[in-house]
Amino acid sequence: MVQFLDFEKPIAELQARIAELRESAEATNIEPEIAKLEAKADKLLRDTYAKLTPWQKTQVARHPDRPHFKHYVAGMIDDFMPLAGDRAFGDDQAILGGLGRLGGRRVMVIGHEKGDDTATRIKHNFGMGKPEGYRKAIRLMELADRFGVPVVTLVDTSGAFPGVQAEERGQAEAIARSTEKCLSLGVPMVAAVVGEGGSGGAVALAAANRVLMFEHAVYSVISPEGCASILWRTAEKAADAAEAMRITAQDLKILGVVDEIVTEPAGGAHRSADAAIGALAAAIGKSLDSLGGMNADQLRTDRRQKFLAMGSL
C-alpha cells in the first residue's frame, strides 16, 4: 500500500473508491466503471505531480517508501563489495560504500542510507553522517583514486549529525576534508541527489564533475523548517521558506548547481522504485561516458571551473 501525502488526498479517495468497487466486482460487472476511475486517478496523479510546489517536493523527497542507498546498490550495482570503517574511530552506518560494477564499469559507490523502518532508521541514524562516516568516504575515495576507479555518490540526508559527540570528533573538519577530497580526485566523479540533499552533509559527497538530481528531490543549505525558524521564528512558515530558497531540481538546474535532472516515474520514485533506479543508472552511465576521455588534471580543472562558476549568473 502506498502511503499518501497530505496533498494527495483526492488521489487517495479515488484509489479507495476503486478498491471498494473491486471488492464488489464478483457480484456485478463493473469493470468499465473501474477502468474509468483508474484513468481518472492516473490523470489526477500526473497532473498533481506536474505542478508540485517546492514544499510538496520536499515531502516527496522525504517519503519513507522512496528508494534508499541499499535499493540503488541492489538494483544497479553488480558484484558489490561493501567496505567499512574509517581506520580511526569506527564504522558509521549512515554513510555506506564499496566497490562494484555499473553497466560493466568498475565504480566506487558511496552514499547515505536512511533505513526503512524504526529499527533500521535508528541503526543508520536517519542518514545523518558522523565524522567517521565522512572519513570513511575519504578513505574510499582515496582508494578509488589510487586504482583509477570512478566514484559515484548517492546523496540523501537531511544533514550531518549535529550531536555533541560528532562535534567532539571533528564534524566540521571531516566534512571539509571530504569536500576537499571530492574536488582533488584524479578520477571521474558523478554525484546524484536522490532524495533530500541537506547542508554540508550533502555537499561533502556531492562536489563532483557531474551532479545529477531526481525530478522531485530537493537540495539546500538548510531545511525549509530550519530556515523558517530563523527568519520567522516558526517552522509553520516552512512552505514559504521552501519557495524562497529555490531548492528544487528545476531551480537548481537554472542556477547551474546541478547538471541534469533525472525524470522520475509518474507519482514519484516511491511508486516505481525499479523504474527510478533504472533511469538513474542510465543517467550515471551517460555522465561517466562523457568524462571518460579526460585525464586527472582535466577532471580537477573541470570540477574547479564548475563550482567557481556557481552564483555568477
C-alpha positions, 0 to 999 in steps of 0.5 A: 500500500502506498502511503499518501501525502497530505496533498494527495488526498483526492488521489487517495479517495479515488484509489479507495473508491476503486478498491471498494468497487473491486471488492464488489466486482464478483457480484456485478460487472463493473469493470468499465466503471473501474477502468474509468476511475483508474484513468481518472486517478492516473490523470489526477496523479500526473497532473498533481505531480506536474505542478508540485510546489517546492514544499510538496517536493520536499515531502516527496523527497522525504517519503519513507517508501522512496528508494534508499542507498541499499535499493540503488546498490541492489538494483544497479550495482553488480558484484558489490563489495561493501567496505567499512570503517574509517581506520580511526574511530569506527564504522558509521552506518549512515554513510555506506560504500564499496566497490562494484560494477555499473553497466560493466564499469568498475565504480566506487559507490558511496552514499547515505542510507536512511533505513526503512523502518524504526529499527533500521532508521535508528541503526543508520541514524536517519542518514545523518553522517558522523565524522567517521562516516565522512572519513570513511568516504575519504578513505574510499575515495582515496582508494578509488583514486589510487586504482583509477576507479570512478566514484559515484555518490548517492546523496540523501540526508537531511544533514550531518549529525549535529550531536555533541559527540560528532562535534567532539570528533571533528564534524566540521573538519571531516566534512571539509576534508571530504569536500576537499577530497571530492574536488582533488580526485584524479578520477571521474566523479558523478554525484546524484541527489536522490532524495533530500540533499541537506547542508554540508552533509550533502555537499561533502559527497556531492562536489563532483564533475557531474551532479545529477538530481531526481525530478522531485528531490530537493537540495539546500543549505538548510531545511525549509523548517530550519530556515523558517525558524530563523527568519520567522521564528516558526517552522509553520512558515516552512512552505514559504521558506521552501519557495524562497530558497529555490531548492528544487531540481528545476531551480537548481538546474537554472542556477547551474548547481546541478547538471541534469535532472533525472525524470522520475516515474509518474507519482514519484520514485516511491511508486516505481522504485525499479523504474527510478533506479533504472533511469538513474543508472542510465543517467550515471552511465551517460555522465561517466561516458562523457568524462571518460576521455579526460585525464586527472588534471582535466577532471580537477580543472573541470570540477574547479571551473564548475563550482567557481562558476556557481552564483555568477549568473 
